[in-house]
Amino acid sequence: MPQFPQNPTAPTLNTLPPPFACTWGNESLDSGWVHVAGDLDLATTPRLIKALHDLQQKTCLIVLDLHEITFLDTTAIHTIVDASINARHDNRRLLLVGASTWVQRIFALTGTSHQTEISTWDNPQQPPIQAILQRARRNIAA
């Protein structure tokens, strides 16, 4: 039987997923941020729901930083799309930043990309949340 070289970057059954983290806070009275890292799925989505709910009670703009997401399932997509729709319904904004091309592709393949607002940041040296919040404040003031 032929032996094939193993791909050193391929996941193995023995590897654990990266730890999940969900942090959030207020940047000001009118804006807040949520940073999510690791796998966002059925088990971890309730923390994202809590973060979004806490901030929607206090802010007009929420920046959701997805640049450290390693996996999204349909529960996560549904949660993000619902939060985006609810924000627009309440005259608020939910901006997704740091969405990799594969995350953007998931939204496109599920037919939900038109329901979300995905943004980029100009200065990769500056943390994306602060850059987006500064740009949003400038747009509101103009």
N, C-alpha and C positions, 0 to 999 in steps of 0.2 A: 504494500500500500504506500503511495507517495506521501512524503512528509511536506507540509506547507509551512513556511515560516509564519510565526505569529505576529500579528500587528501589535506593536507595543502600546498603541493608543486605544486599542479596542477595549471596551469594558468587559470585565469578567464577572462571573456569577458571584465571586467572593468579595467584590468591591461594594462598599457602602455608598449610598448617595451622599452628596455634601450636606452638611447640617443646614436646616432651614432657619432663616432669620427674617423677622418682620419688625421693622422699627418705624416709628412715626413721630411727628411733632409739628408744632406750629412755627412757621417762620415769622409770621406777623399776625395781626388780627384778621386779615383777609386771606391768608394763604397758609397752606401746610404741605407736608411731604410725607410720602410713604416709601420706604426702601425695602425691597423683597429680594432675598437671596436663597438659592438652592431650588429644590423641587416644590412647585406650587401645584398642589393636587387636592384630592378629596380630604386628605388628612390635615393639610396645612391651610387650606383656604379659609376656614373659620377665623384665623388670626388676621388675614387680610380684610375680611368682612368687618371685623371689630375695628380695625384701624380706619377703614374708610368711613364707617358709621360715626366713630368718634369725631373725625375731622369734618364730616359733612354738617355736623351740628354747629360748627364754629367758623368755618371758612367758606369763601366763595371760589377759591382755586385750590385744587389738590394736584400735586405733581406725584405721579406714581413711577418710581425708578425701577426698571426691570433689567438693568444691565448685568446683574449677577444671577439671573434666572437660568437654571439648568434644565428645567422640564416644566411644561404646562399641560394639564389635562383639560377635558371639557368643562369640569367644574370651575376651574380657574378662568377659562375663557368666558363662561357664563357670568361669573361674578364680576369680572372687569367690564363686560358689555353692559350688564345691568347697572353697575355703578355709573358708567358713562351716560347712559340714557337717563337715569334718575337725576344726575347732576344737571344735565341740560333742561330737564323738566322743571327743576327748581331754580333756573337761571344761575347755575354754577358751572364750573369747568373741571373736568378731570383730564389732565394731560399725561400721556404715557411717554416716558423718555427712556433712552437706553435700550429700546427694543431691538434686539439683534435681527438680522435678516430672516433667520428661521422663525423667530417669534412673529415678525410681521407676516411671514408666509402662512403661519397657522391662522392668523386672523383672516387673511385673504382666502385660504382654502375653506374655512368655515363660513365664509360669506358675511363676516362680521366687521371687516375692516372699515366699512362706512359708518359703523356705529361708535368707533373710537377715534380719538384725536391723538395721533402719534406725532411727536415732535422730536427735533434734534437740538443739540446745543453747539454753539460756535467754538467755544474754547475748551479743548479736551483737557487742559491743565486745571480748569475750574470744575469743581464738583457739579454734575449736571443739574441737580435740584436747584442750587443757588443761581446758576446761569439762567435757567428757565424762569424762575421766580423774578429775577431782575428784569428780564425781557418782558414778562407779562406786566410787571408794574409800570415799565416805560410805556407799554401799549395802552394801559388803562389811563395813565396820566396825559397821554397825547390827545 
